[in-house]
Amino acid sequence: MNSSKLFTLKEARLGNNCPECYSNDSLELTFKQKLIETKLYKAITGETTCQLLCLNCEVQIFPIRWTDDIERVVDYHKRGLKIKPKSTKLKPIAWGFIAFAIIILIAVVLFVLGIF
């Protein structure tokens, strides 16, 4: 059961014109970072995504349609973005497996040495 989610790092309203409907102040820029969750651990990856959405015409604006002004504003927001560092956190069941493996390893070593 691998589950990957995207959580929002930053949302910003842009004052640029929409390339589709030409409305002003209706573009919303969203930066998201990927989070992977399994039964054993949670991990934040370094992968980020950027999405530009027009709230007036409700259309996602893909980078191929961005104007030079929009690209400059997106680059500005990327520089100010605080990305969470990559991390992995083990869940209690993973810690249980590790503890069980260590106990088995110690028992095998003691048995081989003739102590047990």
C-alpha positions in Angstrom: 0.0 0.0 0.0 2.1 2.9 -1.3 0.4 6.2 -1.1 1.9 9.4 -2.5 0.3 12.7 -1.8 1.1 16.3 -2.6 1.0 18.8 0.2 0.8 22.6 -0.4 3.9 24.6 0.3 2.8 27.9 -1.0 -0.1 29.6 -2.7 0.1 33.0 -4.4 -2.2 35.2 -6.4 -0.6 36.7 -9.5 -1.4 40.1 -11.0 -0.7 38.9 -14.5 -3.3 38.5 -17.3 -4.6 35.0 -18.0 -3.5 33.8 -21.4 -6.9 32.2 -21.9 -9.5 34.7 -20.8 -7.3 37.8 -20.3 -8.7 38.6 -16.9 -6.5 40.4 -14.4 -5.8 39.2 -10.8 -7.4 35.7 -11.3 -4.2 33.6 -11.6 -3.3 31.4 -8.6 0.1 29.8 -8.4 0.4 26.7 -6.2 3.6 24.9 -5.2 3.3 21.4 -3.8 5.8 18.8 -2.4 5.5 15.0 -2.6 4.9 12.9 0.5 5.1 9.1 0.3 3.4 7.0 3.0 3.6 3.2 3.4 2.8 0.9 6.2 6.4 1.1 7.5 7.4 4.7 7.0 6.5 8.3 5.9 8.9 10.1 3.6 9.1 13.7 2.3 10.8 13.7 -1.1 12.6 16.6 -2.8 10.1 16.5 -5.7 8.0 19.7 -6.1 5.4 20.6 -8.6 4.0 24.0 -9.7 0.5 24.6 -10.9 -1.0 27.7 -12.4 -4.8 28.0 -12.4 -7.1 30.7 -13.6 -9.9 31.2 -11.1 -12.0 33.1 -13.6 -12.2 30.7 -16.4 -11.2 27.7 -14.2 -8.5 26.5 -16.6 -5.1 25.1 -15.6 -2.4 27.1 -17.5 0.4 24.8 -18.6 4.0 26.2 -18.9 3.8 26.2 -22.7 1.2 28.9 -22.5 3.0 31.1 -19.9 4.1 34.5 -21.1 7.5 36.0 -20.2 5.9 38.0 -17.5 4.3 35.0 -15.9 7.6 33.1 -16.1 9.4 35.9 -14.3 6.8 36.0 -11.5 6.9 32.2 -11.1 10.7 32.3 -11.0 10.5 35.0 -8.3 8.2 32.8 -6.2 10.4 29.8 -6.7 13.4 31.6 -5.2 11.4 32.5 -2.1 10.0 29.0 -1.7 10.9 27.2 1.5 11.1 23.5 0.6 10.9 21.0 3.4 14.1 18.9 3.7 14.0 15.3 2.6 13.2 13.1 5.5 12.1 9.6 6.4 10.2 8.7 9.6 9.7 5.1 10.6 6.3 4.1 12.0 6.0 2.0 15.2 5.6 -1.3 13.3 8.9 -0.7 11.5 10.6 -0.1 14.9 9.0 -3.4 16.1 10.5 -5.3 13.1 13.9 -3.8 13.8 13.8 -4.7 17.5 12.6 -8.2 16.7 15.5 -8.6 14.2 18.1 -7.4 16.7 16.7 -9.9 19.3 16.9 -12.8 16.9 20.5 -11.8 15.9 21.6 -11.6 19.5 20.0 -15.0 20.2 21.8 -16.6 17.2 25.1 -15.1 18.2 24.7 -16.4 21.8 23.7 -19.8 20.5 26.7 -20.0 18.2 29.1 -19.0 20.9 27.6 -21.7 23.2 26.4 -19.2 25.9 22.8 -20.0 25.3 
